[in-house]
Amino acid sequence: MAVLDPVRSVVQYDPLTDDIAPAMPVVEPAPDDIEAILGHRFRDRQLLHEALTHASAVRRPTGRRRERRSNERLEFLGDRVLGLVAAHMLIEHFRNDSEGTLALRQDGLVRRETLATIAQKLGVGRWLVVAKSEEDGGGRDNPAILADTVEALIGAIYLDGGWSPAEAFVRRHWQPLVASAGLPSRDPKTALQEWAQARAADRPIYTVISTEGPPHAPTFVVSVSVTDRAAVAASGHSKRAAEQAAARLMLDQLAGTQS
């Protein structure tokens, strides 16, 4: 039985032992069409194939690995290329921002939701090579898979053509987002949590320092610490309110501003 591959014309597989899902039947774009959408003509189309191959497609149900390689290595590289180009664009656009503010803005540009949105605009889900189990579970629409694939495509373009085409790809799709790359609009605790996650840091730690006032109207004083930053404290009429206030103070400190 043949399965249509978006980059290689046909992949043979045994439905009794293999688990690769068809890459969307008949109407799947040809490699030339994919390259036209990406704006890059690959000299080595194996890199394009690798960028579109999800990890689920390189393992048989028995655990044996296939000869094909997943896009995880290219994702690792693309993440770094994206981060550098995004930082460059922010430096150009926000000439007076502090390092902390730029870092918070960059978080918004490279977060999973942004990557997934760009993947959906490109139609990346149609091109993926995934296991049937992943397909059945909605893998083609999974924001995490889509985001990882866009990073892998950036890595593939970089390896194939060097810095210029990779930078051009990122600028083409991210430049319209730079001007609106504001500071987090989510609640402060969530924003601080995402800041820590983006740096593979420990979760923010909240500590109740004291509780003051009468039982019917207490005031809580809570401190928060994250990574190697000095703890900051704030108060509120509930524990949650105090935590939110402390998180906001920490965000202000990270952004180099005064609350």
LINDAMO-V53682 format. One record per pair of residues at least 12 apart in sequence whose ideal C-beta (glycine too) atoms are under 8 Angstrom apart, sorted by the first residue. I is the first residue (numbers start at 1). J is the second residue. D is the distance in whole Angstrom. If there is no record, write none. Layout:
<<I & J & D> <I & J & D>>
This chain:
<<1 & 13 & 7> <1 & 14 & 8> <1 & 15 & 6> <3 & 20 & 6> <3 & 21 & 8> <3 & 22 & 5> <3 & 23 & 7> <4 & 22 & 6> <4 & 23 & 5> <4 & 24 & 8> <4 & 25 & 6> <4 & 26 & 7> <4 & 28 & 6> <5 & 23 & 6> <5 & 49 & 8> <5 & 129 & 6> <6 & 23 & 5> <6 & 24 & 8> <6 & 28 & 5> <6 & 29 & 6> <6 & 30 & 8> <6 & 31 & 7> <6 & 34 & 6> <6 & 52 & 6> <6 & 126 & 7> <6 & 127 & 4> <6 & 128 & 8> <6 & 129 & 7> <7 & 31 & 5> <7 & 34 & 7> <7 & 45 & 6> <7 & 48 & 5> <7 & 49 & 4> <7 & 52 & 6> <7 & 127 & 8> <8 & 49 & 6> <17 & 60 & 7> <17 & 61 & 7> <17 & 62 & 8> <18 & 60 & 6> <19 & 56 & 8> <19 & 57 & 8> <19 & 59 & 8> <19 & 60 & 7> <19 & 61 & 6> <19 & 131 & 4> <19 & 132 & 5> <19 & 133 & 6> <20 & 57 & 5> <20 & 129 & 7> <20 & 130 & 8> <20 & 131 & 6> <20 & 132 & 7> <21 & 57 & 8> <21 & 129 & 8> <21 & 130 & 5> <21 & 131 & 6> <21 & 132 & 4> <21 & 134 & 7> <21 & 135 & 3> <21 & 136 & 8> <22 & 135 & 8> <23 & 126 & 8> <23 & 127 & 7> <23 & 128 & 7> <23 & 129 & 6> <24 & 126 & 5> <24 & 140 & 8> <28 & 126 & 6> <28 & 127 & 7> <29 & 123 & 8> <29 & 126 & 7> <29 & 127 & 7> <31 & 45 & 6> <31 & 48 & 7> <34 & 48 & 7> <34 & 127 & 6> <35 & 48 & 7> <37 & 122 & 6> <37 & 123 & 7> <38 & 122 & 7> <38 & 153 & 7> <38 & 157 & 7> <38 & 169 & 7> <39 & 165 & 8> <39 & 168 & 7> <39 & 169 & 6> <39 & 172 & 7> <40 & 157 & 5> <40 & 160 & 7> <40 & 161 & 6> <40 & 165 & 5> <40 & 169 & 7> <42 & 156 & 8> <42 & 160 & 5> <43 & 160 & 6> <43 & 161 & 7> <44 & 159 & 8> <44 & 160 & 6> <47 & 74 & 7> <47 & 156 & 4> <47 & 159 & 6> <47 & 160 & 5> <48 & 153 & 8> <48 & 156 & 6> <48 & 160 & 8> <49 & 68 & 8> <49 & 129 & 8> <50 & 68 & 8> <50 & 69 & 5> <50 & 70 & 7> <50 & 71 & 6> <50 & 73 & 8> <50 & 74 & 6> <50 & 152 & 8> <50 & 156 & 7> <51 & 71 & 5> <51 & 74 & 5> <51 & 149 & 7> <51 & 152 & 4> <51 & 153 & 5> <51 & 155 & 7> <51 & 156 & 4> <52 & 71 & 7> <52 & 124 & 8> <52 & 127 & 5> <52 & 128 & 6> <52 & 129 & 6> <52 & 149 & 7> <52 & 152 & 8> <52 & 153 & 8> <53 & 68 & 6> <53 & 69 & 7> <53 & 70 & 5> <53 & 71 & 6> <53 & 128 & 8> <53 & 129 & 5> <54 & 70 & 6> <54 & 71 & 7> <54 & 128 & 6> <54 & 129 & 6> <54 & 130 & 4> <54 & 131 & 7> <54 & 134 & 6> <54 & 139 & 7> <54 & 145 & 6> <54 & 149 & 7> <55 & 70 & 4> <55 & 71 & 8> <55 & 72 & 6> <56 & 130 & 5> <56 & 131 & 4> <56 & 133 & 7> <56 & 134 & 4> <56 & 139 & 7> <57 & 70 & 7> <57 & 129 & 5> <57 & 130 & 6> <57 & 131 & 5> <57 & 134 & 8> <58 & 70 & 5> <59 & 131 & 8> <68 & 129 & 8> <71 & 148 & 7> <71 & 149 & 6> <71 & 152 & 4> <72 & 148 & 8> <72 & 152 & 8> <73 & 155 & 8> <74 & 151 & 8> <74 & 152 & 4> <74 & 153 & 8> <74 & 155 & 4> <74 & 156 & 5> <74 & 159 & 7> <75 & 148 & 5> <75 & 149 & 8> <75 & 151 & 5> <75 & 152 & 4> <75 & 155 & 7> <76 & 155 & 7> <77 & 154 & 8> <77 & 155 & 4> <77 & 158 & 6> <77 & 159 & 7> <78 & 150 & 7> <78 & 151 & 4> <78 & 152 & 6> <78 & 153 & 7> <78 & 154 & 4> <78 & 155 & 3> <78 & 156 & 7> <78 & 158 & 7> <79 & 110 & 8> <79 & 151 & 5> <79 & 155 & 8> <81 & 154 & 5> <81 & 155 & 6> <81 & 158 & 5> <81 & 166 & 5> <81 & 167 & 8> <81 & 170 & 7> <82 & 110 & 6> <82 & 151 & 6> <82 & 154 & 5> <82 & 170 & 6> <82 & 174 & 8> <83 & 106 & 7> <83 & 110 & 6> <85 & 166 & 8> <85 & 167 & 5> <85 & 170 & 4> <85 & 171 & 7> <85 & 174 & 7> <86 & 106 & 5> <86 & 109 & 5> <86 & 110 & 6> <86 & 170 & 7> <86 & 174 & 6> <87 & 102 & 7> <87 & 106 & 6> <89 & 109 & 8> <89 & 171 & 7> <89 & 174 & 7> <89 & 175 & 6> <89 & 178 & 5> <90 & 102 & 5> <90 & 105 & 5> <90 & 106 & 6> <90 & 109 & 7> <90 & 178 & 6> <90 & 181 & 7> <93 & 178 & 5> <93 & 179 & 7> <98 & 255 & 7> <98 & 256 & 3> <98 & 257 & 8> <99 & 256 & 7> <100 & 253 & 8> <100 & 254 & 5> <100 & 255 & 4> <100 & 256 & 4> <100 & 257 & 8> <101 & 183 & 7> <101 & 255 & 4> <101 & 256 & 6> <101 & 257 & 7> <103 & 195 & 8> <103 & 254 & 7> <104 & 183 & 5> <104 & 184 & 6> <104 & 195 & 7> <104 & 251 & 7> <104 & 254 & 7> <104 & 255 & 6> <105 & 181 & 4> <105 & 182 & 7> <105 & 183 & 7> <106 & 181 & 8> <107 & 184 & 8> <107 & 194 & 7> <107 & 195 & 6> <107 & 198 & 5> <108 & 181 & 5> <108 & 182 & 7> <108 & 184 & 7> <109 & 174 & 6> <109 & 177 & 6> <109 & 178 & 7> <109 & 181 & 5> <110 & 198 & 8> <111 & 194 & 7> <111 & 198 & 7> <112 & 143 & 6> <112 & 144 & 6> <112 & 147 & 4> <113 & 143 & 7> <113 & 147 & 8> <114 & 177 & 7> <115 & 146 & 7> <115 & 147 & 4> <115 & 148 & 8> <115 & 150 & 5> <115 & 151 & 7> <116 & 143 & 4> <116 & 144 & 8> <116 & 146 & 5> <116 & 147 & 5> <116 & 150 & 8> <118 & 150 & 6> <118 & 173 & 5> <118 & 174 & 8> <119 & 146 & 4> <119 & 147 & 7> <119 & 149 & 6> <119 & 150 & 5> <120 & 146 & 7> <121 & 173 & 8> <122 & 150 & 8> <122 & 173 & 8> <124 & 146 & 6> <124 & 149 & 5> <124 & 150 & 6> <124 & 153 & 7> <125 & 140 & 4> <125 & 141 & 6> <125 & 146 & 6> <126 & 140 & 7> <128 & 140 & 6> <128 & 145 & 7> <128 & 149 & 7> <130 & 145 & 8> <153 & 169 & 8> <154 & 166 & 6> <154 & 169 & 6> <154 & 170 & 6> <157 & 169 & 6> <183 & 251 & 8> <183 & 255 & 6> <184 & 251 & 7> <187 & 244 & 6> <187 & 247 & 8> <188 & 244 & 5> <188 & 245 & 8> <188 & 247 & 4> <188 & 248 & 4> <188 & 250 & 8> <188 & 251 & 6> <189 & 204 & 8> <189 & 243 & 6> <189 & 244 & 6> <189 & 247 & 5> <191 & 247 & 7> <191 & 251 & 6> <192 & 204 & 5> <192 & 224 & 7> <192 & 226 & 7> <192 & 247 & 4> <192 & 250 & 6> <192 & 251 & 6> <195 & 226 & 8> <195 & 251 & 7> <195 & 254 & 7> <196 & 226 & 5> <196 & 227 & 7> <199 & 227 & 7> <201 & 226 & 6> <201 & 227 & 4> <202 & 226 & 7> <202 & 227 & 7> <203 & 226 & 8> <204 & 224 & 5> <204 & 225 & 7> <204 & 226 & 4> <204 & 247 & 7> <204 & 250 & 7> <205 & 224 & 7> <205 & 225 & 5> <205 & 226 & 7> <206 & 222 & 6> <206 & 223 & 7> <206 & 224 & 5> <206 & 243 & 5> <206 & 246 & 7> <207 & 222 & 7> <207 & 223 & 5> <207 & 224 & 8> <207 & 225 & 8> <207 & 231 & 8> <208 & 220 & 6> <208 & 221 & 7> <208 & 222 & 5> <208 & 239 & 7> <208 & 242 & 8> <209 & 221 & 4> <209 & 222 & 7> <209 & 223 & 6> <209 & 233 & 6> <217 & 237 & 7> <218 & 237 & 7> <219 & 235 & 5> <219 & 236 & 7> <219 & 237 & 6> <220 & 235 & 6> <220 & 236 & 6> <220 & 237 & 7> <220 & 238 & 7> <220 & 239 & 5> <220 & 241 & 8> <220 & 242 & 4> <221 & 233 & 6> <221 & 234 & 7> <221 & 235 & 5> <221 & 242 & 6> <222 & 234 & 7> <222 & 235 & 8> <222 & 236 & 7> <222 & 239 & 7> <222 & 242 & 4> <222 & 243 & 5> <222 & 245 & 8> <222 & 246 & 5> <223 & 246 & 6> <224 & 243 & 7> <224 & 246 & 4> <224 & 247 & 6> <224 & 249 & 8> <224 & 250 & 5> <226 & 250 & 6> <229 & 250 & 7> <229 & 253 & 7> <229 & 254 & 7> <232 & 246 & 6> <232 & 249 & 5> <232 & 250 & 5> <232 & 253 & 6> <233 & 246 & 6> <233 & 249 & 8> <234 & 246 & 4> <234 & 248 & 7> <234 & 249 & 5>>
